[in-house]
Amino acid sequence: MKHNVKMSAYLVLSIFSVSVSLSSAFILPQTNLARSLQPLQAAASPSKVDCIVVGGGISGCTLAHNIDYQSSGDISVLLTEARDYIGGNVKSHRTQNGFLWEEGPNSFATQPSIIRISHELGIADQLVFANERLPPWVNHNGKLHPLPKGQGGKGPKGQLELVFGPNGVLKFALVGDLLSWPGKIRAGIGAFLGHLPPPEGKEETIREWVSRILGEEVFLRCIDPFVSGVYAGNPETLSMSAALSKINRIESYAYDIDWNKFGAIFYGGLARQVELTKERKANPPNPEWIDFEYGNPGSYKEGLSTLPKAIEQRLGDKVKTQWKLVTIEENVNDPDGFKFTATYDTPDGIQKVQTKSIVSTIPAHALQGSVLESIMPGAKDVFNTIRSNIQRKGIYYPPVAAVTVAYPKSSFKDIELPNGFGNLQNLPGFGSLNPRTEGVRTLGTLWSSSLFPGRCPDDYNLLLNYIGGSRDISIADLTEDEIIGEVDKGCRKVLLKNDAPAPKVIGMKVWPTAIPQYELGHADLMKKLESLEKDKNGLWICGNYRTGVAFPDCVTFGYEHASIVIDYLKNSNNEKTLSQVSVQEVVEKVEDSFDLSVPYDAASKNAYEKSDKSMSYSSFKAKYEADAIKLVKSKNASKTSIEV
């Protein structure tokens, strides 16, 4: 019994926390939403700006907004996008008969950055959130199994619900049959007693890490389907430390506890939860924001495109679509600080824009050619690096199809689901996931009509299916009818009656290069890129292959990196970078706030290790440098520059 209770509590921090963080990947001052749909007026292209943001996906468009908003318009910004719209893989559609479907992500795991930008853009009233008690379901052995979920309680009440509630981890362990008893016992041992230490000098895959700590069964039935959901990836090539870094760090927290000699991971997860609670109390949300729960699935009434459309409306002629970046060149010794010239191929011919700074957020595969060859020659080699151990060239983006179909509610199996969730025909949950061992080709099916209101007519259920990925690349060779046939086959096996009618196809999109894969060796590639960036102040090579693939990761990057760009531009005219300042001078002025008695790179790394690591290291390092420069300036106000 003790092992069962412990294993149940562990699932709060592993299986369930993974489900919350991963499921989101499949996932505005007042402005009238209707105005965001109006076409922009043509305007002359600027010849000089303070900052160019290349790439209008969620990372790029939120970054451009934040630079403009945080600087109160004092910094001129230009957002350029090769396609004829902004938003990247985020594109929502409403059909004439009332169905709302998404070409890419379906929802997000709510974070403050999303609430903040929605408030700034005046679209906070368009936010919608899922019922917090609805669980994700796993298809196994012809049956749907709910993963543990609370009942929507807040604080300690919510934690008690998660453990002891009608769909809590205790019931999952004692009554649930997703895991066998040997599988439960193995997971409990790893969670509460200990496990083998990580192999020295080896980068583990997701499969290796989970199997070492919790056992193979937990991996196959719980973690594997979520890895398919967030990355459409192969857990035998995905790097645990790169792809699931926050969960990977829980093991470090566990070993940091003196008495926890064998690294039982539950206690590390508990320590991290306590730390997170303190961090959130220390930095509470703005009281003007709408109420929200961290991690709860969310969207907008008219889909995720609401966000990029509102950004485009606000920025106006600062957004240029159908502008394809050709090359970036350096302007040596420009007296006004316009260090770079970006050349674009546009509908109006070749356009050149001079700028003081550039942030690229375009996909890694778009940088494998000559775009950076002039300004950063080594980048091409990084993005074309061959990793023979996993047979990859550069950063891999597998094909994924997003297929939205609808069936009458009456065509779903008329069965009662466990734990009091009611009839399957009402689809009481986030969606269903298919472990690769179940023989269903569809990676996962999101129950869109149950998540958010107004997604379809009342007598239908709407399903968004993802199919393809790293382990099923042949999906790109199928016709649309063949893909729909595979999706329908999976729905019939898991959800539908035998005599269910043919699906009503609402929409589909095949993404040939969908999601960047954080595979073995990914971190080393990013370190090489960071080293190249160090020699080019004012140029940042970013994107979701560096800062996270989920929707909230991209929005958070946009907020955080904007302050880095703004600080750089404010300081670039009369300040040297911290790495150019003598260690002794900096120590004299800022030693009370920064550990700079060691070389700058080591100091910033030490500070990063002591932080909560919510930012990427490259973003943290740049902000660390900017903050230190501010202190140097304030403590040495009589000088206009720092002399080395």
C-alpha positions as CSV (number, residue, x, y, z in Angstrom):
1,M,0.0,0.0,0.0
2,K,2.8,2.4,0.8
3,H,4.4,2.0,-2.6
4,N,1.0,2.7,-4.2
5,V,0.4,5.9,-2.3
6,K,3.9,7.1,-3.0
7,M,3.7,6.3,-6.7
8,S,0.4,8.1,-6.9
9,A,1.9,11.3,-5.4
10,Y,4.9,11.0,-7.7
11,L,2.6,11.1,-10.7
12,V,1.5,14.6,-9.7
13,L,5.0,15.8,-10.5
14,S,5.9,13.6,-13.4
15,I,3.1,12.1,-15.6
16,F,0.6,14.9,-14.9
17,S,3.1,17.8,-15.0
18,V,4.4,16.4,-18.3
19,S,0.8,16.3,-19.7
20,V,0.1,19.9,-18.7
21,S,3.4,21.2,-20.2
22,L,3.3,19.1,-23.4
23,S,-0.3,19.2,-24.4
24,S,-0.1,22.9,-25.0
25,A,2.1,22.5,-28.0
26,F,-0.7,20.9,-30.0
27,I,-1.8,22.9,-29.3
28,L,-3.9,43.9,-26.3
29,P,-4.4,49.1,-24.3
30,Q,-7.8,48.6,-25.6
31,T,-8.4,47.7,-29.3
32,N,-11.6,46.5,-30.9
33,L,-11.1,43.0,-32.2
34,A,-13.1,43.7,-35.4
35,R,-10.5,46.3,-36.3
36,S,-7.8,43.6,-36.4
37,L,-9.5,42.1,-39.4
38,Q,-9.3,45.2,-41.5
39,P,-6.6,45.3,-44.3
40,L,-3.5,47.4,-43.6
41,Q,-3.0,50.5,-45.8
42,A,0.1,50.4,-48.1
43,A,2.9,52.5,-46.8
44,A,6.4,53.5,-47.9
45,S,9.1,51.1,-46.7
46,P,11.5,52.6,-44.2
47,S,15.2,52.9,-45.2
48,K,16.4,53.0,-41.6
49,V,15.1,51.5,-38.4
50,D,16.4,50.7,-34.9
51,C,15.5,47.1,-35.0
52,I,14.4,44.5,-37.6
53,V,12.6,41.4,-36.5
54,V,12.9,38.8,-39.2
55,G,10.1,36.2,-39.2
56,G,6.4,36.8,-38.3
57,G,5.7,33.6,-36.4
58,I,4.5,33.9,-32.8
59,S,8.1,34.4,-31.5
60,G,8.7,37.2,-34.0
61,C,5.4,39.0,-33.9
62,T,5.3,39.1,-30.1
63,L,8.9,40.3,-30.0
64,A,8.1,43.1,-32.4
65,H,5.1,44.1,-30.3
66,N,7.0,44.1,-27.1
67,I,9.9,46.2,-28.4
68,D,7.4,48.8,-29.6
69,Y,5.2,48.6,-26.5
70,Q,7.9,48.5,-23.9
71,S,9.8,51.4,-25.5
72,S,6.6,53.4,-25.9
73,G,7.4,53.7,-29.6
74,D,10.7,55.3,-29.0
75,I,12.5,52.4,-30.7
76,S,11.5,52.0,-34.4
77,V,10.9,48.4,-35.3
78,L,10.2,46.6,-38.5
79,L,8.6,43.1,-38.6
80,T,9.2,41.2,-41.8
81,E,7.6,37.9,-42.9
82,A,8.1,35.9,-46.1
83,R,4.5,34.6,-46.2
84,D,1.5,36.7,-46.8
85,Y,0.3,36.7,-43.2
86,I,1.9,36.7,-39.7
87,G,1.4,34.0,-37.1
88,G,3.6,31.2,-38.5
89,N,1.9,27.9,-37.9
90,V,-0.9,29.6,-36.1
91,K,-3.9,30.0,-38.4
92,S,-7.5,29.8,-37.4
93,H,-10.6,29.5,-39.6
94,R,-14.4,29.8,-39.0
95,T,-16.5,28.0,-41.6
96,Q,-19.9,29.3,-42.8
97,N,-21.7,26.5,-40.9
98,G,-20.1,27.3,-37.6
99,F,-17.1,25.1,-37.2
100,L,-13.8,26.7,-35.9
101,W,-10.6,24.9,-36.8
102,E,-6.9,25.4,-36.5
103,E,-4.2,24.6,-39.0
104,G,-1.5,24.2,-36.3
105,P,-1.6,24.5,-32.5
106,N,-5.0,24.3,-30.9
107,S,-4.4,25.8,-27.4
108,F,-1.8,27.0,-25.0
109,A,-0.8,26.2,-21.4
110,T,-1.7,29.5,-19.8
111,Q,1.3,31.6,-18.6
112,P,1.6,35.2,-17.5
113,S,3.2,36.3,-20.7
114,I,0.0,35.3,-22.6
115,I,-2.3,37.1,-20.2
116,R,0.0,40.2,-20.3
117,I,0.1,40.6,-24.0
118,S,-3.6,39.9,-24.3
119,H,-4.2,42.7,-21.8
120,E,-1.9,45.1,-23.7
121,L,-3.6,44.4,-27.0
122,G,-7.2,44.7,-25.7
123,I,-8.1,41.1,-26.4
124,A,-8.2,39.7,-22.9
125,D,-12.0,39.5,-23.1
126,Q,-11.6,37.1,-26.0
127,L,-9.6,34.6,-23.9
128,V,-11.3,31.2,-23.1
129,F,-10.1,28.5,-20.8
130,A,-10.8,24.8,-20.5
131,N,-12.6,23.2,-17.6
132,E,-9.7,22.5,-15.2
133,R,-11.1,19.1,-14.2
134,L,-11.1,17.6,-17.7
135,P,-8.2,15.1,-18.0
136,P,-6.2,13.9,-21.0
137,W,-7.0,10.3,-21.8
138,V,-4.6,7.5,-23.0
139,N,-5.8,4.8,-25.4
140,H,-4.5,1.4,-24.2
141,N,-5.8,-2.1,-24.7
142,G,-9.0,-0.9,-26.4
143,K,-9.9,1.4,-23.4
144,L,-9.5,5.0,-22.5
145,H,-7.7,5.7,-19.3
146,P,-7.8,9.2,-17.6
147,L,-4.6,10.6,-16.3
148,P,-4.8,12.2,-12.8
149,K,-6.3,15.7,-12.6
150,G,-7.7,17.9,-9.8
151,Q,-11.2,19.4,-9.6
152,G,-10.3,23.0,-10.1
153,G,-9.5,23.8,-6.5
154,K,-6.9,26.5,-5.7
155,G,-3.8,26.3,-3.6
156,P,-3.6,23.5,-1.0
157,K,-7.2,22.4,-1.8
158,G,-6.2,21.8,-5.4
159,Q,-3.2,19.7,-4.3
160,L,-5.4,17.6,-2.1
161,E,-7.9,17.1,-5.0
162,L,-5.0,16.0,-7.2
163,V,-4.0,13.3,-4.8
164,F,-7.2,12.2,-3.1
165,G,-9.9,13.4,-5.6
166,P,-12.2,11.3,-7.7
167,N,-9.6,11.4,-10.5
168,G,-6.6,11.8,-8.3
169,V,-3.3,9.9,-8.3
170,L,-4.4,7.7,-5.4
171,K,-7.3,6.3,-7.4
172,F,-5.0,6.1,-10.5
173,A,-2.6,3.9,-8.5
174,L,-5.1,1.7,-6.6
175,V,-7.9,1.3,-9.2
176,G,-6.6,2.5,-12.5
177,D,-5.3,-0.2,-15.0
178,L,-3.2,1.9,-17.4
179,L,-0.2,0.5,-15.6
180,S,0.3,-3.0,-14.4
181,W,1.1,-3.7,-10.8
182,P,4.8,-4.4,-11.6
183,G,4.8,-1.2,-13.6
184,K,3.3,0.7,-10.6
185,I,5.8,-0.8,-8.2
186,R,8.8,0.0,-10.5
187,A,7.6,3.6,-10.8
188,G,7.1,3.9,-7.0
189,I,10.7,2.7,-6.4
190,G,12.2,5.2,-8.7
191,A,10.0,8.0,-7.3
192,F,10.4,7.4,-3.6
193,L,13.4,5.1,-3.0
194,G,15.8,5.9,-5.7
195,H,17.2,4.8,-9.1
196,L,20.4,4.4,-10.9
197,P,22.5,7.6,-11.3
198,P,22.8,9.3,-14.7
199,P,25.5,7.8,-16.8
200,E,28.6,9.9,-16.6
201,G,29.5,11.9,-19.7
202,K,26.5,10.6,-21.7
203,E,23.6,12.7,-23.0
204,E,20.5,10.7,-22.4
205,T,17.5,10.3,-24.7
206,I,14.0,10.8,-23.3
207,R,13.4,7.1,-23.4
208,E,16.7,6.3,-21.5
209,W,16.0,8.9,-18.8
210,V,12.4,7.9,-18.1
211,S,13.1,4.2,-18.2
212,R,16.1,4.6,-15.9
213,I,14.1,6.5,-13.3
214,L,10.5,5.2,-13.6
215,G,10.7,2.0,-15.7
216,E,9.9,1.1,-19.3
217,E,6.2,0.7,-18.8
218,V,5.7,4.3,-17.6
219,F,7.6,5.4,-20.6
220,L,5.6,3.4,-23.1
221,R,2.2,4.1,-21.8
222,C,2.5,7.6,-20.3
223,I,5.4,9.5,-21.6
224,D,5.8,8.3,-25.1
225,P,2.3,9.5,-26.2
226,F,3.1,13.0,-24.8
227,V,6.4,13.2,-26.6
228,S,4.5,12.4,-29.8
229,G,2.0,15.1,-28.9
230,V,4.5,18.0,-28.3
231,Y,7.3,17.2,-30.7
232,A,5.8,14.6,-33.1
233,G,9.3,13.2,-32.3
234,N,11.2,10.1,-31.6
235,P,12.0,9.7,-27.9
236,E,15.0,7.5,-28.9
237,T,16.7,10.5,-30.6
238,L,15.3,13.4,-28.6
239,S,17.6,14.7,-25.9
240,M,16.1,14.7,-22.4
241,S,18.2,17.7,-21.3
242,A,17.4,19.7,-24.4
243,A,13.8,18.8,-25.1
244,L,12.4,18.4,-21.6
245,S,14.9,20.5,-19.7
246,K,12.6,21.6,-16.9
247,I,11.6,18.0,-16.1
248,N,15.2,16.8,-16.5
249,R,16.3,19.4,-13.8
250,I,14.1,17.7,-11.2
251,E,16.7,15.0,-10.9
252,S,19.3,17.6,-10.0
253,Y,16.9,19.1,-7.4
254,A,16.5,15.5,-6.0
255,Y,20.3,14.9,-5.6
256,D,20.7,18.4,-4.0
257,I,18.8,17.2,-1.0
258,D,21.4,15.9,1.4
259,W,19.6,12.9,2.7
260,N,18.2,11.8,-0.7
261,K,21.3,9.8,-1.6
262,F,19.7,7.8,-4.4
263,G,18.0,10.7,-6.1
264,A,14.4,9.6,-5.5
265,I,12.7,12.0,-7.9
266,F,9.5,12.8,-6.0
267,Y,11.4,14.9,-3.5
268,G,13.1,16.8,-6.2
269,G,9.8,17.5,-7.8
270,L,8.4,18.6,-4.4
271,A,11.3,21.0,-3.9
272,R,10.8,22.5,-7.3
273,Q,7.0,23.0,-6.6
274,V,7.8,24.8,-3.3
275,E,10.3,27.0,-5.2
276,L,7.8,27.8,-7.9
277,T,5.2,28.7,-5.4
278,K,7.6,31.2,-3.7
279,E,8.6,32.6,-7.1
280,R,5.0,33.2,-8.1
281,K,4.1,34.8,-4.8
282,A,7.2,37.1,-5.1
283,N,6.1,38.1,-8.6
284,P,2.3,38.1,-8.6
285,P,0.2,38.9,-11.7
286,N,-0.9,42.4,-12.4
287,P,-4.2,42.9,-10.6
288,E,-5.6,44.5,-13.7
289,W,-5.3,41.2,-15.6
290,I,-8.1,38.7,-15.8
291,D,-7.9,35.7,-13.4
292,F,-6.1,32.7,-14.7
293,E,-4.6,29.4,-13.6
294,Y,-1.0,28.5,-14.5
295,G,-0.9,25.8,-17.1
296,N,-4.6,25.6,-17.7
297,P,-5.4,25.1,-21.4
298,G,-6.5,28.3,-23.1
299,S,-7.3,29.9,-26.4
300,Y,-9.4,32.8,-27.8
301,K,-13.0,32.8,-28.8
302,E,-12.1,32.9,-32.5
303,G,-9.0,30.8,-32.3
304,L,-5.3,31.4,-31.7
305,S,-5.0,33.7,-34.7
306,T,-6.6,36.3,-32.6
307,L,-3.2,37.2,-31.2
308,P,-1.1,37.7,-34.3
309,K,-4.0,39.5,-36.0
310,A,-4.2,42.0,-33.1
311,I,-0.5,42.5,-33.2
312,E,-0.6,43.2,-36.9
313,Q,-3.4,45.7,-36.4
314,R,-1.5,47.5,-33.7
315,L,1.9,47.7,-35.5
316,G,0.3,48.8,-38.8
317,D,2.9,49.7,-41.5
318,K,5.6,48.4,-39.2
319,V,4.7,44.9,-40.5
320,K,5.8,43.8,-44.0
321,T,4.6,40.6,-45.4
322,Q,5.9,38.8,-48.5
323,W,9.3,40.1,-47.7
324,K,11.8,37.3,-48.0
325,L,15.2,38.0,-46.5
326,V,18.0,37.5,-49.0
327,T,21.1,38.5,-47.0
328,I,22.4,40.6,-44.1
329,E,25.6,42.6,-44.5
330,E,27.6,44.6,-42.1
331,N,28.1,48.4,-42.4
332,V,31.6,49.0,-41.1
333,N,32.1,52.1,-39.0
334,D,28.7,53.6,-39.8
335,P,28.8,57.0,-37.9
336,D,25.1,56.8,-36.9
337,G,25.3,53.2,-35.6
338,F,23.3,51.5,-38.4
339,K,25.5,48.5,-38.3
340,F,23.6,46.2,-40.7
341,T,21.9,46.3,-44.1
342,A,19.1,43.7,-44.7
343,T,18.3,42.9,-48.3
344,Y,14.8,41.6,-49.1
345,D,13.0,40.2,-52.1
346,T,9.5,41.8,-52.1
347,P,6.5,42.2,-54.4
348,D,7.9,45.7,-55.2
349,G,11.4,44.4,-56.0
350,I,14.6,44.4,-54.0
351,Q,14.4,46.4,-50.8
352,K,17.3,47.4,-48.5
353,V,16.9,48.5,-44.9
354,Q,19.6,49.7,-42.6
355,T,19.3,48.9,-39.0
356,K,21.1,49.1,-35.6
357,S,20.0,45.6,-34.6
358,I,18.5,42.5,-36.1
359,V,16.7,39.5,-34.5
360,S,16.1,36.5,-36.7
361,T,13.3,34.2,-35.6
362,I,12.9,32.3,-38.9
363,P,13.2,28.5,-38.9
364,A,16.7,26.8,-38.7
365,H,16.1,25.2,-42.1
366,A,15.7,28.6,-43.7
367,L,19.2,29.5,-42.5
368,Q,21.0,26.6,-44.2
369,G,21.6,28.7,-47.3
370,S,23.4,32.0,-47.8
371,V,21.2,34.3,-45.7
372,L,23.9,34.7,-43.0
373,E,26.9,33.9,-45.1
374,S,28.1,37.5,-45.3
375,I,27.5,38.6,-41.7
376,M,28.1,35.3,-39.8
377,P,29.9,32.7,-42.1
378,G,30.1,30.0,-39.5
379,A,26.4,29.9,-39.0
380,K,25.8,28.0,-42.2
381,D,28.1,25.2,-41.0
382,V,26.2,25.0,-37.7
383,F,22.8,24.7,-39.4
384,N,24.3,22.0,-41.8
385,T,26.1,20.0,-39.1
386,I,25.9,16.3,-39.6
387,R,25.3,14.2,-36.5
388,S,26.1,10.7,-37.6
389,N,24.9,9.1,-34.4
390,I,21.3,10.0,-35.2
391,Q,21.8,10.4,-39.0
392,R,20.7,14.1,-39.0
393,K,21.9,17.1,-41.0
394,G,21.2,20.3,-39.1
395,I,18.0,20.6,-37.1
396,Y,15.3,18.3,-38.3
397,Y,11.7,19.3,-38.8
398,P,9.5,16.3,-39.5
399,P,6.2,16.4,-41.5
400,V,3.0,16.6,-39.6
401,A,-0.6,16.9,-40.8
402,A,-3.3,18.6,-38.7
403,V,-6.7,17.2,-39.7
404,T,-10.0,18.5,-38.3
405,V,-13.1,16.3,-38.7
406,A,-16.5,16.3,-37.1
407,Y,-19.0,13.5,-36.4
408,P,-22.5,13.6,-35.0
409,K,-22.4,13.0,-31.2
410,S,-24.7,10.0,-31.6
411,S,-22.0,8.3,-33.7
412,F,-19.6,8.1,-30.7
413,K,-19.5,5.0,-28.5
414,D,-22.3,5.0,-26.0
415,I,-20.2,4.0,-23.0
416,E,-19.7,5.4,-19.5
417,L,-16.1,6.6,-18.8
418,P,-14.4,5.8,-15.5
419,N,-14.1,8.1,-12.5
420,G,-17.5,9.7,-13.0
421,F,-16.7,11.6,-16.1
422,G,-19.9,10.5,-17.9
423,N,-20.6,9.3,-21.4
424,L,-18.0,9.3,-24.1
425,Q,-20.5,10.9,-26.5
426,N,-20.0,14.2,-24.5
427,L,-16.2,13.9,-24.8
428,P,-15.3,14.9,-21.3
429,G,-11.6,15.6,-21.6
430,F,-8.7,17.4,-23.2
431,G,-8.2,14.6,-25.8
432,S,-6.9,11.1,-26.4
433,L,-3.4,10.1,-27.0
434,N,-2.2,6.9,-28.7
435,P,1.0,5.2,-27.5
436,R,2.9,3.8,-30.5
437,T,2.3,0.3,-29.2
438,E,-1.4,0.6,-29.9
439,G,-1.2,0.4,-33.7
440,V,-3.1,3.7,-34.2
441,R,-1.3,5.9,-36.7
442,T,-2.8,9.2,-35.4
443,L,-0.5,10.6,-32.8
444,G,-3.3,12.2,-30.8
445,T,-6.8,13.6,-31.1
446,L,-7.8,16.8,-29.4
447,W,-11.4,17.1,-28.4
448,S,-11.8,20.6,-29.6
449,S,-15.5,21.0,-29.1
450,S,-15.2,20.0,-25.4
451,L,-12.3,22.2,-24.6
452,F,-13.7,25.6,-25.6
453,P,-17.2,27.0,-26.4
454,G,-18.4,27.8,-29.8
455,R,-16.2,25.4,-31.8
456,C,-19.1,23.6,-33.6
457,P,-22.9,23.1,-33.8
458,D,-24.3,21.4,-30.7
459,D,-25.1,18.1,-32.3
460,Y,-21.5,17.5,-33.4
461,N,-18.2,16.7,-31.8
462,L,-15.1,18.4,-33.3
463,L,-11.8,16.5,-33.4
464,L,-8.4,17.9,-34.3
465,N,-6.0,15.0,-35.2
466,Y,-2.2,15.2,-35.6
467,I,-0.6,12.5,-37.7
468,G,3.0,12.0,-39.0
469,G,6.1,13.1,-37.2
470,S,9.7,11.7,-37.0
471,R,8.5,8.1,-36.8
472,D,6.0,8.4,-39.6
473,I,7.7,10.6,-42.3
474,S,5.9,8.7,-45.1
475,I,2.8,10.8,-44.2
476,A,4.2,13.5,-46.5
477,D,3.9,11.1,-49.5
478,L,0.1,10.4,-49.0
479,T,-2.7,12.1,-50.7
480,E,-5.1,14.2,-48.7
481,D,-7.8,11.5,-49.0
482,E,-5.3,8.9,-47.8
483,I,-4.4,11.0,-44.8
484,I,-8.1,11.6,-44.0
485,G,-8.7,7.8,-44.3
486,E,-5.9,7.1,-41.7
487,V,-7.4,9.6,-39.3
488,D,-10.9,8.2,-39.7
489,K,-9.5,4.7,-39.1
490,G,-8.0,5.8,-35.8
491,C,-11.1,7.6,-34.7
492,R,-13.2,4.5,-35.4
493,K,-10.9,2.3,-33.4
494,V,-10.8,4.6,-30.3
495,L,-13.9,6.7,-30.2
496,L,-16.7,5.8,-32.7
497,K,-19.4,3.2,-33.2
498,N,-18.9,0.6,-36.0
499,D,-21.7,2.2,-38.0
500,A,-20.5,5.8,-37.6
501,P,-21.0,7.9,-40.8
502,A,-18.1,9.2,-42.9
503,P,-16.3,12.2,-41.3
504,K,-17.3,15.7,-42.1
505,V,-13.9,17.1,-43.1
506,I,-13.7,20.6,-41.8
507,G,-10.1,21.4,-42.8
508,M,-6.6,20.0,-43.0
509,K,-3.1,21.3,-43.3
510,V,0.1,19.3,-44.1
511,W,3.2,20.9,-42.7
512,P,6.2,19.5,-44.5
513,T,8.6,21.0,-41.9
514,A,6.5,21.2,-38.7
515,I,8.4,21.2,-35.4
516,P,12.1,21.5,-34.7
517,Q,13.5,18.4,-33.0
518,Y,15.7,18.9,-29.9
519,E,17.7,15.7,-30.6
520,L,21.0,14.4,-29.2
521,G,23.7,17.0,-29.8
522,H,21.2,19.9,-30.0
523,A,22.7,21.8,-27.1
524,D,26.2,21.6,-28.6
525,L,24.8,23.2,-31.8
526,M,23.2,26.0,-29.8
527,K,26.5,26.6,-27.9
528,K,28.3,27.0,-31.3
529,L,25.7,29.4,-32.4
530,E,26.0,31.4,-29.2
531,S,29.7,31.6,-29.6
532,L,29.2,33.1,-33.1
533,E,26.7,35.6,-31.8
534,K,29.2,36.8,-29.2
535,D,31.2,38.5,-32.0
536,K,28.3,40.3,-33.5
537,N,26.7,42.7,-31.0
538,G,23.2,43.7,-32.2
539,L,22.6,40.4,-34.1
540,W,20.6,37.6,-32.5
541,I,19.8,34.3,-34.2
542,C,16.7,33.0,-32.3
543,G,13.6,31.0,-32.9
544,N,11.7,28.1,-31.4
545,Y,14.6,25.8,-32.1
546,R,16.4,27.7,-29.3
547,T,13.7,28.9,-26.8
548,G,11.0,26.2,-26.9
549,V,8.4,24.9,-29.4
550,A,5.2,25.5,-27.4
551,F,3.0,28.5,-27.9
552,P,3.7,30.0,-24.5
553,D,7.5,29.5,-24.9
554,C,7.3,31.7,-28.0
555,V,5.2,34.4,-26.3
556,T,7.5,34.4,-23.3
557,F,10.5,34.7,-25.5
558,G,8.9,37.8,-27.2
559,Y,8.5,39.5,-23.8
560,E,11.9,38.6,-22.4
561,H,14.0,39.3,-25.5
562,A,12.4,42.7,-26.1
563,S,14.0,44.0,-22.9
564,I,17.4,42.7,-24.1
565,V,17.1,44.5,-27.4
566,I,15.9,47.7,-25.8
567,D,18.7,47.7,-23.3
568,Y,21.2,47.0,-26.0
569,L,20.0,49.9,-28.2
570,K,19.9,52.3,-25.2
571,N,23.5,51.5,-24.2
572,S,25.1,50.8,-27.6
573,N,25.9,54.5,-28.4
574,N,28.0,55.3,-25.3
575,E,28.8,52.0,-23.6
576,K,31.1,49.1,-24.2
577,T,29.8,45.7,-23.5
578,L,30.5,44.2,-20.2
579,S,32.9,41.6,-21.8
580,Q,35.1,44.5,-22.9
581,V,35.3,46.1,-19.5
582,S,38.1,45.3,-17.2
583,V,37.2,42.9,-14.4
584,Q,38.8,45.1,-11.7
585,E,36.7,48.1,-12.7
586,V,33.5,46.3,-12.7
587,V,34.2,44.5,-9.4
588,E,34.8,47.9,-7.8
589,K,31.4,49.2,-8.9
590,V,29.0,46.3,-8.9
591,E,30.5,43.5,-6.8
592,D,27.6,43.8,-4.4
593,S,25.2,42.7,-7.1
594,F,27.3,40.7,-9.6
595,D,29.9,38.0,-9.1
596,L,32.4,39.4,-11.6
597,S,35.6,38.5,-9.8
598,V,35.8,35.8,-12.4
599,P,35.8,36.1,-16.2
600,Y,32.5,37.4,-17.5
601,D,31.4,34.2,-19.2
602,A,32.0,32.2,-16.0
603,A,30.3,34.9,-13.9
604,S,27.2,34.9,-16.1
605,K,27.1,31.1,-16.1
606,N,27.4,31.0,-12.3
607,A,24.5,33.5,-12.0
608,Y,22.5,31.4,-14.4
609,E,23.0,28.3,-12.3
610,K,21.7,30.1,-9.3
611,S,18.6,31.4,-11.1
612,D,15.3,29.7,-11.7
613,K,16.4,29.0,-15.3
614,S,13.1,30.2,-16.6
615,M,15.0,32.0,-19.4
616,S,17.3,30.4,-21.9
617,Y,21.0,30.9,-21.1
618,S,21.6,33.1,-24.1
619,S,18.7,35.4,-23.1
620,F,19.8,35.4,-19.4
621,K,23.4,36.2,-20.3
622,A,22.4,39.2,-22.5
623,K,20.2,40.6,-19.7
624,Y,22.8,39.9,-17.1
625,E,25.2,42.0,-19.1
626,A,22.8,44.8,-19.7
627,D,21.8,45.0,-16.0
628,A,25.5,45.1,-15.0
629,I,26.2,47.9,-17.5
630,K,23.3,49.9,-16.0
631,L,24.9,49.6,-12.5
632,V,28.3,50.5,-13.8
633,K,26.8,53.6,-15.4
634,S,24.8,54.6,-12.3
635,K,27.8,54.2,-10.0
636,N,30.2,56.0,-12.2
637,A,27.9,58.8,-13.5
638,S,30.8,61.3,-13.9
639,K,32.2,59.2,-16.7
640,T,30.5,59.0,-20.1
641,S,32.2,55.7,-21.0
642,I,34.1,52.9,-19.4
643,E,37.8,53.0,-20.1
644,V,39.6,49.7,-20.3
